[in-house]
Amino acid sequence: MVLRSLMTPLVPEERPDPRPGAGEVRIRVEACGVCRTDLHLLDGELPQARLPVVPGHEVVGTVDAVGAGTSMWQVGDRVGVPWLGGTCGSCDYCVHGRENLCDAPEFTGCTRDGGYATHVLANAAFCLPLPAHDYPDAALAAPLLCAGLIGGRALRLAGKGAALGLYGFGAAAHILAQVAHAEGRRVHAFTRAGDVESQALAYSLGAVWAGGSDEPPPGPLDAAIIFAPVGALVPTALAAVRKGGTVVCGGIHMSDIPGFPYRLLWGERRLLSVANLTRADGHAFLAAAARAGVRTHVHRYPLADANRALADLRAGRVQGAAVLVPPA
């Protein structure tokens, strides 16, 4: 399913199976998550994107061909392909262990073709292990590859505080709530006003409180993570965290942040963003998710229904995560 031009539906396209080049593997896709970042791609909010492109960066599949010089994976290995699809390896950020900020990165489903397909080529060095004995259902594993990984990095940046707020209870937050609950944190879930279904899901996953994002929490928060791409939530979240607290913006794109009084930031509150991820983040989060026994809630769509899945995500009709499943 190909994005040929911005603000238009994806179109189905038949292509020959791609051949992996040096350092690449070809993966037979078993499932690919549908991420809000894909909506930003369609809407032209990611200037780094190249068109035409096959979206999708929460890819789970099996290696079925290996390019020259590639020894880390073998045919038959189950792997995941995340958003960060490659880095230059030589800029200051890469050299100092901050490859998520690379000056010349590649992004799966954005600058290189992604997983809304039956097969995808990936940089072998940036794939993550997802063995079938640990992840027997590819569709349940797919959301971990972005919603989970970015959420995990955001949680680390949020600090160790016990009272945690999650603004926007979608794919990322429903995973992160389980990890935070397993760590003994008190999770507060903020949804769209009146979204009782998402609030019920939050309670079922261990949240101690759930309500609309227009409601104050029952007590001050130590930290808040904003997954909804709504800039107006930044001052709302700052008002909800205690002095010394942290607000983390977890999305790749957000609407403009409105002006707010300095007193909301004063008191050594911190406001941070999360940019991409590192491979170390990936390995650490997948281990944490396994320890927490995370189980994702997914809605499966045939690959051919990618446009319907994106429309459902945009309209807020998806509880948990949407996942595309190619034909066997």
Salt bridges, closest charged atoms under 4 A:
GLU13 OE1 - ARG4 NH2 2.28
GLU13 OE2 - ARG15 NE 2.50
ASP17 OD1 - HIS119 ND1 3.64
GLU24 OE2 - ARG112 NH2 3.02
GLU30 OE1 - ARG78 NH2 3.14
ASP38 OD1 - HIS57 ND1 3.37
ASP43 OD2 - ARG314 NH1 2.90
GLU45 OE1 - HIS40 ND1 2.68
GLU45 OE2 - HIS253 NE2 3.61
ASP64 OD1 - ARG26 NE 2.85
ASP64 OD2 - HIS119 NE2 3.45
ASP92 OD1 - HIS96 ND1 3.18
GLU99 OE1 - ARG279 NH2 2.77
GLU106 OE1 - ARG112 NH1 3.08
ASP113 OD2 - ARG15 NH1 3.05
ASP113 OD1 - ARG50 NH2 3.38
ASP134 OD1 - HIS133 ND1 3.07
ASP137 OD2 - ARG300 NH2 2.71
GLU183 OE1 - ARG185 NE 3.01
ASP222 OD1 - ARG242 NE 2.77
ASP281 OD2 - ARG153 NH1 2.61
ASP281 OD1 - ARG156 NH2 3.22
ASP305 OD2 - ARG308 NH2 2.99
ASP312 OD1 - ARG317 NE 2.80
